[in-house]
Each structure stands twice: as C-alpha cells, then as structure tokens.
Amino acid sequence: MGKINESGSAYICPMHASIRQASPGKCPKCGMALVPGNGRFALLRHMAGNWRHLAIMGVIMVAVMAAAMMMTVR
Ligand SMILES: [Zn+2]
C-alpha cells in the first residue's frame, strides 16, 4: 500500500479511498471533484460541499440501521 506523508499534498476522493492523484481532477468512479488534503478533514470538506455524497451517506446510514434493527428483532 502506498503511504503518503502527512504534509504532502494529494487530491483524493473521500468516497473512494483508492482514488488519489497528485493533481486536481475528477473521481473516475463518482465524477465528483477531487479535494486536496488528507484524512478526515478532507472528508468533511468534501461532504459539506457535495449534497449528493451527503444524501448517499444518509441513505446508507438509514439502510444499515434498518438492517441492524431487523437482525436484532428476531
Ligand atoms: Zn469518488
């Protein structure tokens, strides 16, 4: 696995951890603009700026919670 140093700048798609480029661009998987930075801060900025990702996360969370409830209520 490639390790980047904390201070090194890279453009990433937080939705897809495998997408990482040295220059700005778009994620080939979801088409959203790559964000500069690293780790959770970049994720927060990405999420705040892209309602689509926010909506997707919401749907996933609801689905997971519903599934968990159905699993436990047996
Ligand atoms: Zn993506």
N, CA, C, O and the ligand as a Tripos MOL2 file, in Angstrom:
@<TRIPOS>MOLECULE
protein
  297   295    75     0     0
PROTEIN
NO_CHARGES

@<TRIPOS>ATOM
      1 N           0.8310   -1.2030    0.0000 N.3       1 MET1
      2 CA          0.0000    0.0000    0.0000 C.3       1 MET1
      3 C           0.8690    1.2570    0.0000 C.2       1 MET1
      4 O           1.9100    1.2940    0.6560 O.2       1 MET1
      5 N           0.4480    2.2710   -0.7240 N.am      2 GLY2
      6 CA          1.2390    3.4840   -0.7940 C.3       2 GLY2
      7 C           1.0140    4.3630    0.4220 C.2       2 GLY2
      8 O          -0.1190    4.6170    0.8300 O.2       2 GLY2
      9 N           2.0810    4.8050    0.9720 N.am      3 LYS3
     10 CA          1.9710    5.7180    2.1110 C.3       3 LYS3
     11 C           2.3740    7.1230    1.6720 C.2       3 LYS3
     12 O           3.4290    7.3190    1.0690 O.2       3 LYS3
     13 N           1.5230    8.0940    1.9840 N.am      4 ILE4
     14 CA          1.8930    9.4740    1.6990 C.3       4 ILE4
     15 C           2.1850   10.1660    3.0140 C.2       4 ILE4
     16 O           1.5280    9.9000    4.0200 O.2       4 ILE4
     17 N           3.1520   11.0360    3.0110 N.am      5 ASN5
     18 CA          3.4520   11.7450    4.2510 C.3       5 ASN5
     19 C           2.3770   12.7810    4.5470 C.2       5 ASN5
     20 O           1.7430   13.3050    3.6300 O.2       5 ASN5
     21 N           2.1770   13.0710    5.8020 N.am      6 GLU6
     22 CA          1.0810   13.9190    6.2580 C.3       6 GLU6
     23 C           1.0870   15.2900    5.5940 C.2       6 GLU6
     24 O           0.0310   15.8350    5.2730 O.2       6 GLU6
     25 N           2.2600   15.8380    5.3910 N.am      7 SER7
     26 CA          2.3470   17.1900    4.8600 C.3       7 SER7
     27 C           2.2430   17.2110    3.3350 C.2       7 SER7
     28 O           1.9740   18.2560    2.7420 O.2       7 SER7
     29 N           2.4540   16.0770    2.7140 N.am      8 GLY8
     30 CA          2.4000   16.0350    1.2610 C.3       8 GLY8
     31 C           0.9860   16.2700    0.7700 C.2       8 GLY8
     32 O           0.0260   15.7490    1.3370 O.2       8 GLY8
     33 N           0.8630   17.0550   -0.2840 N.am      9 SER9
     34 CA         -0.4590   17.3670   -0.8010 C.3       9 SER9
     35 C          -0.8600   16.3440   -1.8550 C.2       9 SER9
     36 O          -0.0730   15.9680   -2.7240 O.2       9 SER9
     37 N          -2.1030   15.9100   -1.7480 N.am     10 ALA10
     38 CA         -2.6280   14.9750   -2.7360 C.3      10 ALA10
     39 C          -4.1070   15.2630   -2.9130 C.2      10 ALA10
     40 O          -4.7600   15.7970   -2.0170 O.2      10 ALA10
     41 N          -4.6130   14.9140   -4.0450 N.am     11 TYR11
     42 CA         -6.0380   15.1170   -4.2980 C.3      11 TYR11
     43 C          -6.7360   13.7730   -4.2050 C.2      11 TYR11
     44 O          -6.3710   12.8050   -4.8730 O.2      11 TYR11
     45 N          -7.7410   13.7470   -3.3620 N.am     12 ILE12
     46 CA         -8.3830   12.4690   -3.0810 C.3      12 ILE12
     47 C          -9.8920   12.5750   -3.2210 C.2      12 ILE12
     48 O         -10.4600   13.6630   -3.1350 O.2      12 ILE12
     49 N         -10.5330   11.4380   -3.4350 N.am     13 CYS13
     50 CA        -11.9840   11.3350   -3.3450 C.3      13 CYS13
     51 C         -12.2950   10.5720   -2.0680 C.2      13 CYS13
     52 O         -12.0460    9.3690   -1.9840 O.2      13 CYS13
     53 N         -12.8360   11.2650   -1.0780 N.am     14 PRO14
     54 CA        -13.0870   10.6050    0.2100 C.3      14 PRO14
     55 C         -14.0470    9.4280    0.0970 C.2      14 PRO14
     56 O         -14.0150    8.5100    0.9160 O.2      14 PRO14
     57 N         -14.8910    9.4590   -0.9120 N.am     15 MET15
     58 CA        -15.8350    8.3580   -1.0790 C.3      15 MET15
     59 C         -15.1270    7.1050   -1.5710 C.2      15 MET15
     60 O         -15.5860    5.9850   -1.3440 O.2      15 MET15
     61 N         -14.0180    7.3060   -2.2380 N.am     16 HIS16
     62 CA        -13.2660    6.1780   -2.7570 C.3      16 HIS16
     63 C         -11.8080    6.3340   -2.3310 C.2      16 HIS16
     64 O         -11.0520    7.0990   -2.9310 O.2      16 HIS16
     65 N         -11.4330    5.6170   -1.3130 N.am     17 ALA17
     66 CA        -10.1060    5.7790   -0.7310 C.3      17 ALA17
     67 C          -9.0040    5.4190   -1.7090 C.2      17 ALA17
     68 O          -7.8610    5.8490   -1.5540 O.2      17 ALA17
     69 N          -9.3460    4.6330   -2.7100 N.am     18 SER18
     70 CA         -8.3210    4.1930   -3.6470 C.3      18 SER18
     71 C          -8.0050    5.2630   -4.6840 C.2      18 SER18
     72 O          -6.9880    5.1900   -5.3740 O.2      18 SER18
     73 N          -8.8940    6.2710   -4.7900 N.am     19 ILE19
     74 CA         -8.6700    7.3260   -5.7610 C.3      19 ILE19
     75 C          -7.7730    8.3960   -5.1540 C.2      19 ILE19
     76 O          -8.1640    9.0890   -4.2140 O.2      19 ILE19
     77 N          -6.5870    8.5220   -5.6880 N.am     20 ARG20
     78 CA         -5.6560    9.5240   -5.1500 C.3      20 ARG20
     79 C          -4.7400    9.9830   -6.2750 C.2      20 ARG20
     80 O          -4.0800    9.1730   -6.9260 O.2      20 ARG20
     81 N          -4.7100   11.2860   -6.4940 N.am     21 GLN21
     82 CA         -3.8870   11.8180   -7.5720 C.3      21 GLN21
     83 C          -3.0140   12.9460   -7.0530 C.2      21 GLN21
     84 O          -3.2990   13.5520   -6.0210 O.2      21 GLN21
     85 N          -1.9630   13.2100   -7.7780 N.am     22 ALA22
     86 CA         -1.0610   14.2980   -7.3920 C.3      22 ALA22
     87 C          -1.5680   15.6330   -7.9110 C.2      22 ALA22
     88 O          -1.1040   16.6820   -7.4640 O.2      22 ALA22
     89 N          -2.5120   15.6120   -8.8470 N.am     23 SER23
     90 CA         -3.0280   16.8480   -9.4200 C.3      23 SER23
     91 C          -4.5500   16.8490   -9.3480 C.2      23 SER23
     92 O          -5.1650   15.7880   -9.2380 O.2      23 SER23
     93 N          -5.1670   18.0400   -9.4100 N.am     24 PRO24
     94 CA         -6.6260   18.1390   -9.3430 C.3      24 PRO24
     95 C          -7.2960   17.4020  -10.4920 C.2      24 PRO24
     96 O          -6.7090   17.2120  -11.5570 O.2      24 PRO24
     97 N          -8.5320   16.9940  -10.2560 N.am     25 GLY25
     98 CA         -9.2450   16.2860  -11.3100 C.3      25 GLY25
     99 C         -10.5800   15.8050  -10.7900 C.2      25 GLY25
    100 O         -11.1000   16.3190   -9.7990 O.2      25 GLY25
    101 N         -11.1230   14.8250  -11.4590 N.am     26 LYS26
    102 CA        -12.4040   14.2690  -11.0370 C.3      26 LYS26
    103 C         -12.2480   12.7920  -10.7290 C.2      26 LYS26
    104 O         -11.4370   12.0860  -11.3280 O.2      26 LYS26
    105 N         -13.0520   12.3520   -9.7740 N.am     27 CYS27
    106 CA        -13.0430   10.9350   -9.4330 C.3      27 CYS27
    107 C         -13.6220   10.1440  -10.6020 C.2      27 CYS27
    108 O         -14.7310   10.4390  -11.0470 O.2      27 CYS27
    109 N         -12.9080    9.1610  -11.1020 N.am     28 PRO28
    110 CA        -13.4030    8.3540  -12.2230 C.3      28 PRO28
    111 C         -14.5870    7.4820  -11.8340 C.2      28 PRO28
    112 O         -15.2870    6.9620  -12.7020 O.2      28 PRO28
    113 N         -14.8140    7.3200  -10.5450 N.am     29 LYS29
    114 CA        -15.9070    6.4500  -10.1030 C.3      29 LYS29
    115 C         -17.2060    7.2120   -9.9060 C.2      29 LYS29
    116 O         -18.2600    6.7590  -10.3510 O.2      29 LYS29
    117 N         -17.1460    8.3610   -9.2450 N.am     30 CYS30
    118 CA        -18.3840    9.0840   -8.9550 C.3      30 CYS30
    119 C         -18.4520   10.4370   -9.6550 C.2      30 CYS30
    120 O         -19.5000   11.0840   -9.6410 O.2      30 CYS30
    121 N         -17.3480   10.8770  -10.2680 N.am     31 GLY31
    122 CA        -17.3710   12.1030  -11.0530 C.3      31 GLY31
    123 C         -17.2810   13.3740  -10.2410 C.2      31 GLY31
    124 O         -17.2810   14.4670  -10.8080 O.2      31 GLY31
    125 N         -17.2030   13.2580   -8.9220 N.am     32 MET32
    126 CA        -17.0900   14.4510   -8.1070 C.3      32 MET32
    127 C         -15.6520   14.9630   -8.1470 C.2      32 MET32
    128 O         -14.7080   14.2100   -8.3860 O.2      32 MET32
    129 N         -15.5160   16.2620   -7.9070 N.am     33 ALA33
    130 CA        -14.1810   16.8550   -7.9320 C.3      33 ALA33
    131 C         -13.3490   16.3040   -6.7840 C.2      33 ALA33
    132 O         -13.8300   16.1450   -5.6620 O.2      33 ALA33
    133 N         -12.1100   16.0230   -7.0880 N.am     34 LEU34
    134 CA        -11.2020   15.5690   -6.0420 C.3      34 LEU34
    135 C         -10.8610   16.7390   -5.1390 C.2      34 LEU34
    136 O         -10.7840   17.8830   -5.5870 O.2      34 LEU34
    137 N         -10.6590   16.4440   -3.8720 N.am     35 VAL35
    138 CA        -10.3630   17.5050   -2.9110 C.3      35 VAL35
    139 C          -8.9290   17.3830   -2.4360 C.2      35 VAL35
    140 O          -8.4330   16.2800   -2.2050 O.2      35 VAL35
    141 N          -8.2630   18.5240   -2.2910 N.am     36 PRO36
    142 CA         -6.8980   18.4990   -1.7700 C.3      36 PRO36
    143 C          -6.9000   18.2200   -0.2800 C.2      36 PRO36
    144 O          -7.8200   18.6110    0.4380 O.2      36 PRO36
    145 N          -5.8680   17.5450    0.1740 N.am     37 GLY37
    146 CA         -5.7850   17.3300    1.6090 C.3      37 GLY37
    147 C          -5.6650   15.8580    1.9500 C.2      37 GLY37
    148 O          -5.3860   15.0220    1.0900 O.2      37 GLY37
    149 N          -5.8770   15.5640    3.1970 N.am     38 ASN38
    150 CA         -5.7060   14.2010    3.6480 C.3      38 ASN38
    151 C          -6.6560   13.9110    4.7940 C.2      38 ASN38
    152 O          -7.0060   14.7940    5.5770 O.2      38 ASN38
    153 N          -7.0590   12.6660    4.8720 N.am     39 GLY39
    154 CA         -7.7960   12.1810    6.0320 C.3      39 GLY39
    155 C          -9.1720   12.7810    6.2290 C.2      39 GLY39
    156 O          -9.8690   13.1300    5.2760 O.2      39 GLY39
    157 N          -9.5400   12.8900    7.4850 N.am     40 ARG40
    158 CA        -10.9150   13.2280    7.8360 C.3      40 ARG40
    159 C         -11.2780   14.6630    7.4850 C.2      40 ARG40
    160 O         -12.4250   14.9410    7.1320 O.2      40 ARG40
    161 N         -10.3210   15.5750    7.5760 N.am     41 PHE41
    162 CA        -10.6350   16.9690    7.2780 C.3      41 PHE41
    163 C         -11.0920   17.1140    5.8350 C.2      41 PHE41
    164 O         -12.0500   17.8280    5.5410 O.2      41 PHE41
    165 N         -10.4050   16.4400    4.9570 N.am     42 ALA42
    166 CA        -10.7820   16.4770    3.5440 C.3      42 ALA42
    167 C         -12.1660   15.8640    3.3670 C.2      42 ALA42
    168 O         -12.9670   16.3390    2.5620 O.2      42 ALA42
    169 N         -12.4360   14.8260    4.1110 N.am     43 LEU43
    170 CA        -13.7520   14.1800    4.0160 C.3      43 LEU43
    171 C         -14.8530   15.1500    4.4130 C.2      43 LEU43
    172 O         -15.8670   15.2600    3.7230 O.2      43 LEU43
    173 N         -14.6580   15.8530    5.5200 N.am     44 LEU44
    174 CA        -15.6650   16.7960    5.9920 C.3      44 LEU44
    175 C         -15.9050   17.8850    4.9600 C.2      44 LEU44
    176 O         -17.0480   18.2310    4.6610 O.2      44 LEU44
    177 N         -14.8230   18.4190    4.4210 N.am     45 ARG45
    178 CA        -14.9650   19.4700    3.4160 C.3      45 ARG45
    179 C         -15.6810   18.9440    2.1830 C.2      45 ARG45
    180 O         -16.5260   19.6210    1.5980 O.2      45 ARG45
    181 N         -15.3350   17.7480    1.8060 N.am     46 HIS46
    182 CA        -15.9470   17.1390    0.6300 C.3      46 HIS46
    183 C         -17.4400   16.9400    0.8660 C.2      46 HIS46
    184 O         -18.2650   17.2530    0.0070 O.2      46 HIS46
    185 N         -17.7700   16.4210    2.0270 N.am     47 MET47
    186 CA        -19.1640   16.1420    2.3560 C.3      47 MET47
    187 C         -19.9750   17.4360    2.3980 C.2      47 MET47
    188 O         -21.0940   17.4970    1.8900 O.2      47 MET47
    189 N         -19.4050   18.4530    3.0000 N.am     48 ALA48
    190 CA        -20.1240   19.7160    3.1390 C.3      48 ALA48
    191 C         -20.3770   20.3650    1.7920 C.2      48 ALA48
    192 O         -21.3680   21.0750    1.6190 O.2      48 ALA48
    193 N         -19.4970   20.1300    0.8440 N.am     49 GLY49
    194 CA        -19.6180   20.7870   -0.4490 C.3      49 GLY49
    195 C         -20.3850   19.9700   -1.4810 C.2      49 GLY49
    196 O         -20.6590   20.4490   -2.5810 O.2      49 GLY49
    197 N         -20.7260   18.7450   -1.1270 N.am     50 ASN50
    198 CA        -21.3960   17.9030   -2.0970 C.3      50 ASN50
    199 C         -22.6260   17.2450   -1.4780 C.2      50 ASN50
    200 O         -22.5170   16.2500   -0.7610 O.2      50 ASN50
    201 N         -23.7810   17.8070   -1.7610 N.am     51 TRP51
    202 CA        -25.0050   17.2910   -1.1440 C.3      51 TRP51
    203 C         -25.2910   15.8710   -1.6200 C.2      51 TRP51
    204 O         -25.9600   15.1000   -0.9330 O.2      51 TRP51
    205 N         -24.7870   15.5400   -2.7810 N.am     52 ARG52
    206 CA        -25.0520   14.1870   -3.2760 C.3      52 ARG52
    207 C         -24.3950   13.1430   -2.3830 C.2      52 ARG52
    208 O         -25.0060   12.1340   -2.0300 O.2      52 ARG52
    209 N         -23.1490   13.3990   -2.0270 N.am     53 HIS53
    210 CA        -22.4710   12.4820   -1.1210 C.3      53 HIS53
    211 C         -23.1750   12.4510    0.2230 C.2      53 HIS53
    212 O         -23.3000   11.3980    0.8500 O.2      53 HIS53
    213 N         -23.6370   13.6280    0.6620 N.am     54 LEU54
    214 CA        -24.3380   13.7110    1.9420 C.3      54 LEU54
    215 C         -25.5960   12.8560    1.8990 C.2      54 LEU54
    216 O         -25.8790   12.0980    2.8260 O.2      54 LEU54
    217 N         -26.3510   12.9910    0.8020 N.am     55 ALA55
    218 CA        -27.5820   12.2200    0.6530 C.3      55 ALA55
    219 C         -27.2780   10.7340    0.6070 C.2      55 ALA55
    220 O         -27.9910    9.9290    1.2060 O.2      55 ALA55
    221 N         -26.2230   10.3710   -0.1020 N.am     56 ILE56
    222 CA        -25.8570    8.9520   -0.2050 C.3      56 ILE56
    223 C         -25.5170    8.4010    1.1700 C.2      56 ILE56
    224 O         -25.9440    7.3040    1.5310 O.2      56 ILE56
    225 N         -24.7540    9.1570    1.9290 N.am     57 MET57
    226 CA        -24.3850    8.7210    3.2750 C.3      57 MET57
    227 C         -25.6220    8.5350    4.1380 C.2      57 MET57
    228 O         -25.7190    7.5740    4.9010 O.2      57 MET57
    229 N         -26.5760    9.4700    4.0110 N.am     58 GLY58
    230 CA        -27.8080    9.3850    4.7930 C.3      58 GLY58
    231 C         -28.5760    8.1200    4.4680 C.2      58 GLY58
    232 O         -29.0380    7.4130    5.3630 O.2      58 GLY58
    233 N         -28.7080    7.8410    3.1900 N.am     59 VAL59
    234 CA        -29.4360    6.6450    2.7620 C.3      59 VAL59
    235 C         -28.7540    5.3950    3.2940 C.2      59 VAL59
    236 O         -29.4100    4.4740    3.7800 O.2      59 VAL59
    237 N         -27.4270    5.3720    3.1960 N.am     60 ILE60
    238 CA        -26.6790    4.2030    3.6630 C.3      60 ILE60
    239 C         -26.8750    4.0160    5.1660 C.2      60 ILE60
    240 O         -27.0880    2.8990    5.6390 O.2      60 ILE60
    241 N         -26.7990    5.1190    5.9090 N.am     61 MET61
    242 CA        -26.9450    5.0220    7.3630 C.3      61 MET61
    243 C         -28.3160    4.4910    7.7400 C.2      61 MET61
    244 O         -28.4410    3.6360    8.6170 O.2      61 MET61
    245 N         -29.3540    5.0070    7.0640 N.am     62 VAL62
    246 CA        -30.7210    4.5360    7.3610 C.3      62 VAL62
    247 C         -30.8490    3.0570    7.0260 C.2      62 VAL62
    248 O         -31.4360    2.2910    7.7900 O.2      62 VAL62
    249 N         -30.3010    2.6610    5.8910 N.am     63 ALA63
    250 CA        -30.3870    1.2660    5.4680 C.3      63 ALA63
    251 C         -29.6770    0.3590    6.4660 C.2      63 ALA63
    252 O         -30.1850   -0.7060    6.8160 O.2      63 ALA63
    253 N         -28.5180    0.7790    6.9170 N.am     64 VAL64
    254 CA        -27.7480   -0.0240    7.8680 C.3      64 VAL64
    255 C         -28.4950   -0.1380    9.1900 C.2      64 VAL64
    256 O         -28.5660   -1.2160    9.7800 O.2      64 VAL64
    257 N         -29.0540    0.9830    9.6540 N.am     65 MET65
    258 CA        -29.7950    0.9610   10.9190 C.3      65 MET65
    259 C         -31.0110    0.0650   10.8080 C.2      65 MET65
    260 O         -31.3060   -0.7020   11.7250 O.2      65 MET65
    261 N         -31.7260    0.1550    9.6780 N.am     66 ALA66
    262 CA        -32.9110   -0.6790    9.4780 C.3      66 ALA66
    263 C         -32.5190   -2.1580    9.4790 C.2      66 ALA66
    264 O         -33.1930   -2.9890   10.0860 O.2      66 ALA66
    265 N         -31.4350   -2.4680    8.7990 N.am     67 ALA67
    266 CA        -30.9690   -3.8400    8.7310 C.3      67 ALA67
    267 C         -30.5930   -4.3440   10.1240 C.2      67 ALA67
    268 O         -30.9110   -5.4750   10.4920 O.2      67 ALA67
    269 N         -29.9230   -3.5040   10.8790 N.am     68 ALA68
    270 CA        -29.4940   -3.8900   12.2240 C.3      68 ALA68
    271 C         -30.6980   -4.1550   13.1180 C.2      68 ALA68
    272 O         -30.6990   -5.0970   13.9110 O.2      68 ALA68
    273 N         -31.7240   -3.3130   12.9830 N.am     69 MET69
    274 CA        -32.9200   -3.4960   13.7970 C.3      69 MET69
    275 C         -33.6120   -4.7960   13.4310 C.2      69 MET69
    276 O         -34.0800   -5.5210   14.3100 O.2      69 MET69
    277 N         -33.6830   -5.0980   12.1420 N.am     70 MET70
    278 CA        -34.3410   -6.3300   11.7130 C.3      70 MET70
    279 C         -33.5660   -7.5490   12.2040 C.2      70 MET70
    280 O         -34.1560   -8.5880   12.4980 O.2      70 MET70
    281 N         -32.2550   -7.4190   12.2910 N.am     71 MET71
    282 CA        -31.4300   -8.5250   12.7440 C.3      71 MET71
    283 C         -31.6770   -8.8020   14.2280 C.2      71 MET71
    284 O         -31.7460   -9.9560   14.6510 O.2      71 MET71
    285 N         -31.8090   -7.7420   15.0030 N.am     72 THR72
    286 CA        -31.9150   -7.9000   16.4510 C.3      72 THR72
    287 C         -33.3290   -8.2780   16.8800 C.2      72 THR72
    288 O         -33.5130   -8.9420   17.9000 O.2      72 THR72
    289 N         -34.3310   -7.8550   16.1020 N.am     73 VAL73
    290 CA        -35.7200   -8.1360   16.4810 C.3      73 VAL73
    291 C         -36.1510   -9.4750   15.9070 C.2      73 VAL73
    292 O         -37.0440   -9.5490   15.0630 O.2      73 VAL73
    293 N         -35.5040  -10.5270   16.3780 N.am     74 ARG74
    294 CA        -35.9060  -11.8410   15.9180 C.3      74 ARG74
    295 C         -36.2800  -12.7080   17.1070 C.2      74 ARG74
    296 O         -36.6520  -13.8680   16.9330 O.2      74 ARG74
    297 ZN        -15.4870    9.0900   -5.7990 Zn       75 ZN75
@<TRIPOS>BOND
     1     1     2 1
     2     2     3 1
     3     3     4 2
     4     3     5 am
     5     5     6 1
     6     6     7 1
     7     7     8 2
     8     7     9 am
     9     9    10 1
    10    10    11 1
    11    11    12 2
    12    11    13 am
    13    13    14 1
    14    14    15 1
    15    15    16 2
    16    15    17 am
    17    17    18 1
    18    18    19 1
    19    19    20 2
    20    19    21 am
    21    21    22 1
    22    22    23 1
    23    23    24 2
    24    23    25 am
    25    25    26 1
    26    26    27 1
    27    27    28 2
    28    27    29 am
    29    29    30 1
    30    30    31 1
    31    31    32 2
    32    31    33 am
    33    33    34 1
    34    34    35 1
    35    35    36 2
    36    35    37 am
    37    37    38 1
    38    38    39 1
    39    39    40 2
    40    39    41 am
    41    41    42 1
    42    42    43 1
    43    43    44 2
    44    43    45 am
    45    45    46 1
    46    46    47 1
    47    47    48 2
    48    47    49 am
    49    49    50 1
    50    50    51 1
    51    51    52 2
    52    51    53 am
    53    53    54 1
    54    54    55 1
    55    55    56 2
    56    55    57 am
    57    57    58 1
    58    58    59 1
    59    59    60 2
    60    59    61 am
    61    61    62 1
    62    62    63 1
    63    63    64 2
    64    63    65 am
    65    65    66 1
    66    66    67 1
    67    67    68 2
    68    67    69 am
    69    69    70 1
    70    70    71 1
    71    71    72 2
    72    71    73 am
    73    73    74 1
    74    74    75 1
    75    75    76 2
    76    75    77 am
    77    77    78 1
    78    78    79 1
    79    79    80 2
    80    79    81 am
    81    81    82 1
    82    82    83 1
    83    83    84 2
    84    83    85 am
    85    85    86 1
    86    86    87 1
    87    87    88 2
    88    87    89 am
    89    89    90 1
    90    90    91 1
    91    91    92 2
    92    91    93 am
    93    93    94 1
    94    94    95 1
    95    95    96 2
    96    95    97 am
    97    97    98 1
    98    98    99 1
    99    99   100 2
   100    99   101 am
   101   101   102 1
   102   102   103 1
   103   103   104 2
   104   103   105 am
   105   105   106 1
   106   106   107 1
   107   107   108 2
   108   107   109 am
   109   109   110 1
   110   110   111 1
   111   111   112 2
   112   111   113 am
   113   113   114 1
   114   114   115 1
   115   115   116 2
   116   115   117 am
   117   117   118 1
   118   118   119 1
   119   119   120 2
   120   119   121 am
   121   121   122 1
   122   122   123 1
   123   123   124 2
   124   123   125 am
   125   125   126 1
   126   126   127 1
   127   127   128 2
   128   127   129 am
   129   129   130 1
   130   130   131 1
   131   131   132 2
   132   131   133 am
   133   133   134 1
   134   134   135 1
   135   135   136 2
   136   135   137 am
   137   137   138 1
   138   138   139 1
   139   139   140 2
   140   139   141 am
   141   141   142 1
   142   142   143 1
   143   143   144 2
   144   143   145 am
   145   145   146 1
   146   146   147 1
   147   147   148 2
   148   147   149 am
   149   149   150 1
   150   150   151 1
   151   151   152 2
   152   151   153 am
   153   153   154 1
   154   154   155 1
   155   155   156 2
   156   155   157 am
   157   157   158 1
   158   158   159 1
   159   159   160 2
   160   159   161 am
   161   161   162 1
   162   162   163 1
   163   163   164 2
   164   163   165 am
   165   165   166 1
   166   166   167 1
   167   167   168 2
   168   167   169 am
   169   169   170 1
   170   170   171 1
   171   171   172 2
   172   171   173 am
   173   173   174 1
   174   174   175 1
   175   175   176 2
   176   175   177 am
   177   177   178 1
   178   178   179 1
   179   179   180 2
   180   179   181 am
   181   181   182 1
   182   182   183 1
   183   183   184 2
   184   183   185 am
   185   185   186 1
   186   186   187 1
   187   187   188 2
   188   187   189 am
   189   189   190 1
   190   190   191 1
   191   191   192 2
   192   191   193 am
   193   193   194 1
   194   194   195 1
   195   195   196 2
   196   195   197 am
   197   197   198 1
   198   198   199 1
   199   199   200 2
   200   199   201 am
   201   201   202 1
   202   202   203 1
   203   203   204 2
   204   203   205 am
   205   205   206 1
   206   206   207 1
   207   207   208 2
   208   207   209 am
   209   209   210 1
   210   210   211 1
   211   211   212 2
   212   211   213 am
   213   213   214 1
   214   214   215 1
   215   215   216 2
   216   215   217 am
   217   217   218 1
   218   218   219 1
   219   219   220 2
   220   219   221 am
   221   221   222 1
   222   222   223 1
   223   223   224 2
   224   223   225 am
   225   225   226 1
   226   226   227 1
   227   227   228 2
   228   227   229 am
   229   229   230 1
   230   230   231 1
   231   231   232 2
   232   231   233 am
   233   233   234 1
   234   234   235 1
   235   235   236 2
   236   235   237 am
   237   237   238 1
   238   238   239 1
   239   239   240 2
   240   239   241 am
   241   241   242 1
   242   242   243 1
   243   243   244 2
   244   243   245 am
   245   245   246 1
   246   246   247 1
   247   247   248 2
   248   247   249 am
   249   249   250 1
   250   250   251 1
   251   251   252 2
   252   251   253 am
   253   253   254 1
   254   254   255 1
   255   255   256 2
   256   255   257 am
   257   257   258 1
   258   258   259 1
   259   259   260 2
   260   259   261 am
   261   261   262 1
   262   262   263 1
   263   263   264 2
   264   263   265 am
   265   265   266 1
   266   266   267 1
   267   267   268 2
   268   267   269 am
   269   269   270 1
   270   270   271 1
   271   271   272 2
   272   271   273 am
   273   273   274 1
   274   274   275 1
   275   275   276 2
   276   275   277 am
   277   277   278 1
   278   278   279 1
   279   279   280 2
   280   279   281 am
   281   281   282 1
   282   282   283 1
   283   283   284 2
   284   283   285 am
   285   285   286 1
   286   286   287 1
   287   287   288 2
   288   287   289 am
   289   289   290 1
   290   290   291 1
   291   291   292 2
   292   291   293 am
   293   293   294 1
   294   294   295 1
   295   295   296 2
@<TRIPOS>SUBSTRUCTURE
     1 MET1         2 RESIDUE 1 A MET
     2 GLY2         6 RESIDUE 1 A GLY
     3 LYS3        10 RESIDUE 1 A LYS
     4 ILE4        14 RESIDUE 1 A ILE
     5 ASN5        18 RESIDUE 1 A ASN
     6 GLU6        22 RESIDUE 1 A GLU
     7 SER7        26 RESIDUE 1 A SER
     8 GLY8        30 RESIDUE 1 A GLY
     9 SER9        34 RESIDUE 1 A SER
    10 ALA10       38 RESIDUE 1 A ALA
    11 TYR11       42 RESIDUE 1 A TYR
    12 ILE12       46 RESIDUE 1 A ILE
    13 CYS13       50 RESIDUE 1 A CYS
    14 PRO14       54 RESIDUE 1 A PRO
    15 MET15       58 RESIDUE 1 A MET
    16 HIS16       62 RESIDUE 1 A HIS
    17 ALA17       66 RESIDUE 1 A ALA
    18 SER18       70 RESIDUE 1 A SER
    19 ILE19       74 RESIDUE 1 A ILE
    20 ARG20       78 RESIDUE 1 A ARG
    21 GLN21       82 RESIDUE 1 A GLN
    22 ALA22       86 RESIDUE 1 A ALA
    23 SER23       90 RESIDUE 1 A SER
    24 PRO24       94 RESIDUE 1 A PRO
    25 GLY25       98 RESIDUE 1 A GLY
    26 LYS26      102 RESIDUE 1 A LYS
    27 CYS27      106 RESIDUE 1 A CYS
    28 PRO28      110 RESIDUE 1 A PRO
    29 LYS29      114 RESIDUE 1 A LYS
    30 CYS30      118 RESIDUE 1 A CYS
    31 GLY31      122 RESIDUE 1 A GLY
    32 MET32      126 RESIDUE 1 A MET
    33 ALA33      130 RESIDUE 1 A ALA
    34 LEU34      134 RESIDUE 1 A LEU
    35 VAL35      138 RESIDUE 1 A VAL
    36 PRO36      142 RESIDUE 1 A PRO
    37 GLY37      146 RESIDUE 1 A GLY
    38 ASN38      150 RESIDUE 1 A ASN
    39 GLY39      154 RESIDUE 1 A GLY
    40 ARG40      158 RESIDUE 1 A ARG
    41 PHE41      162 RESIDUE 1 A PHE
    42 ALA42      166 RESIDUE 1 A ALA
    43 LEU43      170 RESIDUE 1 A LEU
    44 LEU44      174 RESIDUE 1 A LEU
    45 ARG45      178 RESIDUE 1 A ARG
    46 HIS46      182 RESIDUE 1 A HIS
    47 MET47      186 RESIDUE 1 A MET
    48 ALA48      190 RESIDUE 1 A ALA
    49 GLY49      194 RESIDUE 1 A GLY
    50 ASN50      198 RESIDUE 1 A ASN
    51 TRP51      202 RESIDUE 1 A TRP
    52 ARG52      206 RESIDUE 1 A ARG
    53 HIS53      210 RESIDUE 1 A HIS
    54 LEU54      214 RESIDUE 1 A LEU
    55 ALA55      218 RESIDUE 1 A ALA
    56 ILE56      222 RESIDUE 1 A ILE
    57 MET57      226 RESIDUE 1 A MET
    58 GLY58      230 RESIDUE 1 A GLY
    59 VAL59      234 RESIDUE 1 A VAL
    60 ILE60      238 RESIDUE 1 A ILE
    61 MET61      242 RESIDUE 1 A MET
    62 VAL62      246 RESIDUE 1 A VAL
    63 ALA63      250 RESIDUE 1 A ALA
    64 VAL64      254 RESIDUE 1 A VAL
    65 MET65      258 RESIDUE 1 A MET
    66 ALA66      262 RESIDUE 1 A ALA
    67 ALA67      266 RESIDUE 1 A ALA
    68 ALA68      270 RESIDUE 1 A ALA
    69 MET69      274 RESIDUE 1 A MET
    70 MET70      278 RESIDUE 1 A MET
    71 MET71      282 RESIDUE 1 A MET
    72 THR72      286 RESIDUE 1 A THR
    73 VAL73      290 RESIDUE 1 A VAL
    74 ARG74      294 RESIDUE 1 A ARG
    75 ZN75       297 GROUP 0 **** ****
